[in-house]
């Protein structure tokens, strides 16, 4: 019965994401409309998730506590932007990223909406539903690995996806974003990290995001060079520089999670003690600076 409830949660969020994507496609090219639709999709997904979880699990949705939203989103977004900026800085120092001038203001505005919707809906589905459900049954480590593999696999559907790109996403984003959720017990920081990283990629530095084709953001720039450095057609997420950067942050977050007692061992999950709502694992202070 609980598994069916969690499938229902996933379906509800996926439907919001699907409708939002259809509307977003219809207004593609209209920056104000793209921003409005993207933000509306993000808000609708948050409300839908909170509503369906509250209804199916009969508990407060502490992983989305409003009092932690500003700090979690703010710190996560800032860290995500700084991380990708560091990656691009290294690529530029190696001579493979060049800024030719200013890009498109409207493109930057539109990317805010698109990336907000993507970050929120994907985090709700992969961390809020799938990871949380698996952790109850298999513990943190198995759930982290499976969720990462699923997240990377989902990106293989993108236009210029590569097997290495999907594996890189599984390790980088699948690992780092899940570790952020485990460490904080809230979804706000992973949503912020996801948003900041993706917005920096497309909205600031105008690079390819996960094999989805070129973007025009704040900077008019070109990136070319060895795939190991630039990521090739998949974009900088398939770069070894991104992989190293994200692995360092993932390790740091997992250390924080262990110190806070948030790692659920497999044996504990098998004894039925890994229910996050029963244990209160998602009901602790959420900011990275705790």
N, C-alpha and C positions, 0 to 999 in steps of 0.2 A: 504493500500500500504506500509506504513512504517513497519507494522508487517511482511509482506512478505520479505522486505529487511533484517530485523533482523534475520528471519529464514534462509535466504540465507547466512548471515554472519556466523551463527552457523554451517551450513552445510559445508561451506568452511573450517573452522578451524577443524571440526570433521573429515573431509576427510584427512587433513594433518596428524592429530593424528593417524588415522587408518592406513594409509600407513606407517608412521614412526614406529608404533607398529609392523606391519608385518615384516618390514626389521629388526627391533631390535630383534624380535624372531628368525629370521634366523641367526643372528650373536651372539646369546646368548652364553656366555662362552668365547668369544674373547674380552678381555677387551679393547684394543685399538679401535676395530671396534664398540663396544658398546658405547664408549665415542664419537666417531665420528658421529655415527648415531643419538645418543641422542642430541648432540649439533646441528647437521644439522636439525633435526626435530624441535627443538626449534626456530632456526633462520627462517626456512621455515614458521612456524606457525605465527611468528611475522610479517613477510613480507606479508603473505596471509591476515592476519587480517587487517593490515594497508591498503593494497590495496583494499580489498572489502569494508571496511568502507569508505575510501576516495571516492570510485566509487559510492556507494549506497547512501551515505549521503551528498556528495558534501561539505565536510568540512575537515580542517586539523585534523589529528588524534592526538589531543593534549594529550590524555591519554597515548600515547607511545612516547612522545617527546624524541628524543635521548639525549638532553642535561641533562635530569634527570635520564638517565639510570644507569650510574655508581653509583651515590649517592643512588638512590632508591634500586637497586639490592644489592649493598654492605651493606647498613644499614639493609635491610630486611633479607638478608642471615645471617648476624652476629647475629641479634636478634633471628632468628629462631634456630640457633645452640645453642646459650646461653640458650634459653628457654628449649629446649629438654635436654640439659646437666643438667640443674637444676632439671628437672623431674627425670632423671636417678640418680642424686646424692641423691635425697630423697629416691628413691626406694632402692638404695644401702645402705643408712644409716639404712633402715628398715630391711636389711639383705636379700633382695630378688633379688639382681643383683650382680653377681660375675664375675670378670675378671680373665680368666685363662691364658692369654698370648696374644701374637700378632696374628692377624687374617690374612687376605689375602689382599695384596697390589693390586692385579689385581681386586679383588672384589670391593675394594674401588673405583678404577678408573672407573669400569663399572657402579657403582651406580651413579657417577657424571652425566654420560650421560643419564641414565634412569630417574633420578629424575629431571634433567633439562627439558627434554621433557615433563614429566608429569606436572611439575609445570607450565610451560608456556602454554601448551595447555588447561589445566583445568582452569587456571585463565582467559585466553582469552574467553573461553566459558561461564564460570559461572559468572565471574565479568564483563568482557568486553562486553558480549552480553546480557546474561539473566538478570543479576541484573540491568544493565543500562536500558534495555527495560522496565522492570517491574517498576523501580523507576519513569519513566516518566508517568506511568499510575496510580500507587498506592502510591507513596511516598516512603521514605527511609525505614520506619519501617516494612511495609508489605512486601516490596521487600526483605529486609534482612531476614525475617522469611521464606519466600517462597524459596528464593535461598538457604538458609541453609538447609531446608528440602530436596530440590532436590539434593544438594550436598551429604548429608548424605545418602539419598536413593540410589544414584548411587554406593556408596561403599558397599551396601548390596549384590551386585553382586559378590563380592570377595569370594575367596575359603572358608575362615574360618570366614565369616562375621557373626555377631550376631545382633539382634535387638538393644541391648544396644550399641554395637559398632557403628552402623549407627547413632543412636541418639547422641552419644558422638561426632562423626565427624560433625554432623549438628550444634551442639552448639559450639564446639571448633573451627574447621576450617571454617565452614560456617559462623559463627559469626565473628571470628577474621580477616579472610582474607577479608571479605566484609567490615568490619569496617576500615581496612587499606586502602582500595580503597576509601571509603567515606572520610576519614580524609585527604588523600593526593591528591585525584583527579587524580592519576596516577596508572597504573597497575604495575609499577616497584617494589614498596614495597611489595604488596601482592605476586608477583612472587618470590621475594627474601625470604620472610617469609616461603612460601610454600617449596621452594627449601632447605633452611637451616634446617628447621624442619625435612623434610623427609630424607635428606642426613645424618643428625646426627643420626636419627633412624637406618637406614640401613647401611650407609657407614662408620660410626664411631663406634656406639655401638652395631651393629649387632643384632638388635631386629626386630620383625615382624612389618610390616607397613600395617595397615588397613586390617588385616586378609589375607594378601597375602603370607603367609608362611615365613619360616626362611630366614635370610640373613647372608652372611659372609662379614663383612667389616673390618675395621682397627683393631678391638679388637676381640679376641676369648672370648666370654662371655656366661654365662647362666643366664636366668631370670626365676624364679619360685616363687610361693607364692600365696597369696590370689588374686583373680581376681580384687578386688577393688583396689589393689595396682599395680599389674602387667598388668592388662588388659586381662589376659588369652590368648586364641588363637588369639584374634583380635589384640593383641599387646598393648603397653603402651598408645596408644591413647584412649583406653577404660578404662584407669585408672582414678580414682577420682583425682589423683595428677595432671594429664594432664588437666583434666577438670577445676580444680581450677586455674591452671597457665594461661590457655588460657582465662578464664573468666576475670581475672584481666587485662590482656593486652587488651582484647576486650573493657572493660569498659573505660580504659584509652584512647584508640583510638576514641571511640565515644564521649568522653568529648572534645577531640581535634577537632573532626568533628563539634560538636555543636558550639564551640567557633569560628570556621572559617566560620560558616554560611552554612555548607554543608548539613545539614539535611533538606530533602524536606518533608514537612507535606502532609498528604493525601489530604487536601483541596486544596492545591496549585497544586498538581498533577491533581486533577479533573478539575481545571480551565485551564489546558493545559499549565502551566507555569514551568513544571518540565523537559523540554527538556534540557538535560545537555549541549548540544552544543550551544543552544540559550542563556542559562543563564551564560555560562562560568564556570560552576561548576567544569569542569575538566581542567580548564586552569589557575591554580594557582600553586605556588611553591609546590613541591612534597615531599621534604625530611622530615623525621620525626623530624629533628632538626631545622625546620624553626623557 
